[in-house]
Amino acid sequence: MRFGAHSQMFVHDIREDVDGVFDAVAGFGLAAIEINTPDAAVFPLDEVRRAAERTGLEVVIGTALGAERSTIADDEAARRRGIEHLRGCVEIAAALGGHRVSGGVHSANGAFHGRGRSPEEWERSVAALREVAPDAEAADVTLTVEPVSRYSGYFLNTADDTVRLVDQVGSSHVRVQLDTFHMNIEEDDTPAAIRRVGDRLAHFHAVENNRGVPGTGQVPWRDVFAALRDVGYDGLIVFEHFPVELRDMAVRTHTWRHIASSAEVCSRAPRLLEELAR
């Protein structure tokens, strides 16, 4: 198994401490870092490239579209900004020798309208991903579409809907990403949902139901790993924990009590998950 950690386990913005975050992740013996990229235009590419070369960490570019860059917005200018941001993320991933742009590539994260998605929003998301897909294919960078719980977004909440969206886009480089924290809320049966995604699965977040140390909570990890084996998934398994001590992330994720530290997650979870997988 190859494990990685999300940059926002350590800093809100990677520009705060590129070397420190890379050293921390590498120091836990992990294989990769997923870097939150809210604005491709200000990404510290040269610093990250040097840190990646020095530590040997694989880099995944993660992003979540905000309301000002939502590809499903009524405002055409916002949709265009979202498409250009995704293109920028693809360019960054390619420049770093990476092969993934992950996360909320389908719509704005944390933006709500007091209703569910509309057919028009669905078509806009499909159209935006179809527009970016040729860039991703040319760069051999895969966009992984992540469904999130109802508390993070209203547009895409389940694995089945994500399969439908990805299939409608119809690109070899637009595939599915799953996160056990969100699945624990939205799916009736997490392992069954993984099996329905099948070989479309291209990125995976291993997150406990309370965002604590994976392997210590209610996620059915043995069955999850059995399902991952069944679908042939052998890619990265990335941790995504947001400690209460990191104030900006705690506010964004409504974390008001100490559950674990990022160090505990990175040091304990690989061993626990490997044991459960066996």
C-alpha positions in Angstrom: 0.0 0.0 0.0 1.1 3.5 -0.8 -0.1 6.2 1.6 -0.1 10.0 1.4 -1.3 13.0 3.4 -3.2 16.1 2.5 -1.3 19.4 2.9 -4.1 20.9 4.9 -3.4 18.5 7.7 -0.4 20.8 8.4 -1.1 24.3 6.9 -4.1 26.1 5.5 -2.1 27.3 2.4 1.0 25.4 1.2 2.7 28.7 0.6 3.0 29.1 4.4 5.7 26.4 4.6 6.4 24.3 1.6 9.6 22.7 2.9 8.2 22.1 6.3 5.1 20.3 5.1 7.1 18.2 2.6 9.6 17.3 5.4 6.8 16.4 7.8 5.0 14.1 5.3 8.3 12.4 4.2 9.4 12.0 7.8 6.4 9.8 8.5 7.5 7.5 5.7 4.6 8.3 3.4 4.8 8.2 -0.4 2.8 11.2 -1.5 1.4 14.6 -0.6 -1.9 16.0 -1.9 -1.6 19.8 -2.1 -4.7 21.9 -1.8 -4.8 24.4 -4.7 -7.5 27.0 -4.4 -5.9 29.3 -7.0 -3.7 27.9 -9.7 -2.4 31.3 -10.6 -0.5 31.7 -7.3 0.7 28.1 -6.8 4.4 28.1 -5.7 5.5 25.8 -8.5 9.2 26.1 -8.3 9.3 25.7 -4.5 7.1 22.6 -4.7 9.1 21.1 -7.5 12.3 21.5 -5.5 10.7 20.0 -2.4 9.3 17.1 -4.3 12.7 16.3 -5.9 14.5 16.6 -2.5 12.0 14.3 -0.6 11.0 12.0 -3.4 7.3 12.5 -2.6 4.7 12.1 -5.3 2.5 15.1 -5.7 -1.3 15.1 -6.2 -2.9 18.4 -6.9 -6.2 18.8 -5.0 -8.7 21.5 -5.5 -12.2 22.6 -4.6 -14.0 25.2 -6.7 -15.3 28.2 -4.8 -18.5 30.1 -5.7 -16.4 32.6 -7.7 -15.1 29.7 -9.9 -18.1 27.4 -10.0 -18.5 25.6 -13.2 -22.2 25.2 -12.6 -22.9 28.9 -11.8 -25.6 30.9 -13.6 -22.8 33.5 -14.2 -20.9 32.6 -17.4 -17.8 34.5 -16.2 -17.7 32.4 -13.0 -18.0 29.2 -15.1 -15.2 30.4 -17.4 -12.9 31.1 -14.4 -13.6 27.6 -13.1 -12.7 26.0 -16.4 -9.5 28.1 -16.6 -8.6 27.2 -13.0 -9.0 23.5 -13.7 -6.8 23.9 -16.8 -4.2 25.6 -14.6 -4.3 22.7 -12.1 -3.7 20.3 -15.0 -0.7 22.3 -16.1 0.7 22.3 -12.5 0.3 18.6 -12.1 2.0 17.9 -15.4 4.9 20.3 -14.6 5.4 18.3 -11.4 5.4 15.0 -13.1 2.1 14.2 -11.4 -0.9 12.4 -12.8 -3.9 13.5 -10.7 -6.0 16.6 -10.1 -8.4 15.5 -7.4 -11.4 16.7 -5.4 -14.2 19.1 -6.1 -13.6 19.5 -9.8 -17.4 19.3 -10.5 -18.9 22.3 -8.7 -18.5 24.8 -6.0 -17.7 23.4 -2.5 -19.6 24.9 0.4 -22.0 26.9 -1.7 -25.7 26.2 -1.1 -29.0 27.6 -2.5 -31.6 25.9 -0.3 -32.4 23.3 -3.0 -30.9 20.3 -4.8 -29.1 20.5 -8.1 -30.9 21.5 -11.2 -30.7 19.8 -14.7 -29.0 23.0 -16.0 -26.3 22.7 -13.4 -25.7 19.1 -14.2 -25.3 19.9 -17.9 -22.9 22.8 -17.1 -20.7 20.5 -15.0 -20.6 17.9 -17.7 -19.8 20.5 -20.3 -17.0 22.1 -18.2 -15.3 18.7 -17.6 -15.6 17.8 -21.3 -13.9 21.1 -22.2 -11.0 20.5 -19.8 -10.7 16.7 -20.6 -8.6 17.2 -23.8 -6.0 19.2 -21.9 -5.9 16.4 -19.3 -5.6 13.7 -21.9 -2.8 15.5 -23.7 -0.9 15.9 -20.4 -1.7 12.4 -19.1 -3.3 14.0 -16.0 -6.5 12.4 -14.7 -9.2 14.6 -13.1 -10.8 12.6 -10.3 -14.4 13.6 -9.4 -15.1 13.4 -5.7 -18.7 13.2 -4.3 -19.0 14.9 -0.9 -21.5 14.8 1.9 -24.6 17.0 2.0 -22.8 19.2 4.5 -20.1 20.1 2.0 -22.1 20.5 -1.1 -25.5 19.8 -2.7 -24.4 19.0 -6.3 -22.8 15.5 -6.1 -23.2 13.4 -3.0 -23.1 9.7 -4.0 -20.9 7.3 -5.8 -23.7 6.3 -8.2 -24.3 9.9 -9.3 -20.5 10.4 -9.7 -20.4 7.3 -12.0 -23.2 8.8 -14.1 -21.4 12.1 -14.3 -18.1 10.6 -15.3 -19.7 8.3 -17.8 -21.5 11.2 -19.4 -18.3 13.2 -19.7 -16.9 10.2 -21.5 -13.1 10.8 -21.1 -10.4 8.3 -20.2 -8.9 11.0 -18.0 -12.0 12.0 -16.0 -12.6 9.3 -13.4 -14.0 8.8 -9.9 -12.5 9.6 -6.5 -14.0 8.3 -3.2 -13.6 9.4 0.4 -14.7 7.2 3.2 -15.7 10.1 5.5 -18.3 11.3 3.0 -19.3 7.8 2.1 -20.0 7.0 5.7 -22.7 9.7 5.6 -24.2 9.3 2.2 -23.9 5.6 1.2 -26.1 2.8 2.3 -23.2 0.3 1.9 -19.7 1.7 1.4 -18.1 -1.5 0.0 -21.0 -2.1 -2.4 -20.7 1.5 -3.6 -16.9 1.0 -4.3 -17.7 -2.1 -6.3 -20.3 -0.2 -8.4 -17.6 2.4 -9.2 -15.4 -0.5 -10.3 -12.4 0.3 -12.5 -13.5 4.0 -12.8 -11.9 4.5 -9.3 -8.6 6.5 -9.7 -8.1 8.2 -6.3 -9.0 7.3 -2.7 -9.2 9.1 0.6 -9.0 6.9 3.7 -10.7 9.1 6.4 -12.3 7.8 9.6 -16.0 8.6 10.2 -15.0 11.3 12.8 -11.8 12.4 10.9 -9.8 10.8 13.6 -7.1 8.1 13.1 -8.3 5.8 10.3 -8.8 2.3 11.7 -10.1 3.4 15.0 -13.7 4.3 14.2 -16.8 3.0 12.5 -15.7 2.8 8.9 -15.8 -0.9 7.9 -12.2 -1.0 6.8 -11.9 -4.8 6.3 -14.8 -4.7 3.9 -13.6 -1.5 2.3 -10.2 -3.1 1.4 -11.9 -6.2 0.2 -13.9 -4.0 -2.2 -10.8 -2.1 -3.3 -9.1 -5.5 -4.1 -12.2 -6.6 -6.0 -12.1 -3.5 -8.3 -8.4 -3.7 -8.8 -7.5 -0.5 -7.1 -3.8 -0.2 -6.3 -3.4 3.6 -6.3 -2.6 6.0 -3.5 -4.5 6.0 -0.2 -4.5 9.6 1.1 -5.3 10.7 4.7 -7.3 13.9 5.1 -7.5 15.0 8.8 -8.2 18.5 9.9 -7.0 19.2 13.5 -8.7 21.6 15.7 -5.3 23.3 16.3 -5.3 24.5 12.7 -7.8 27.2 13.1 -8.7 28.1 9.5 -9.4 24.4 8.7 -11.2 23.7 11.9 -13.6 26.5 11.2 -14.1 25.4 7.6 -14.8 21.8 8.7 -16.7 22.5 11.9 -14.1 20.8 14.1 -14.6 22.0 17.7 -12.8 19.3 19.7 -9.5 17.5 19.6 -10.0 14.2 17.9 -6.4 13.4 16.9 -3.3 15.1 15.7 -2.0 15.0 12.2 1.1 13.3 13.5 -1.0 10.6 15.1 -2.9 10.0 11.8 0.2 9.8 9.7 2.1 7.6 12.1 -0.6 5.2 13.3 -3.0 4.9 10.3 -0.6 3.1 7.9 0.0 0.2 10.3 -3.6 0.0 11.4 -4.9 -0.1 7.8 -2.4 -2.6 6.6 -3.4 -4.9 9.5 -7.1 -4.5 8.6 -6.4 -5.0 4.9 -4.8 -8.3 5.7 
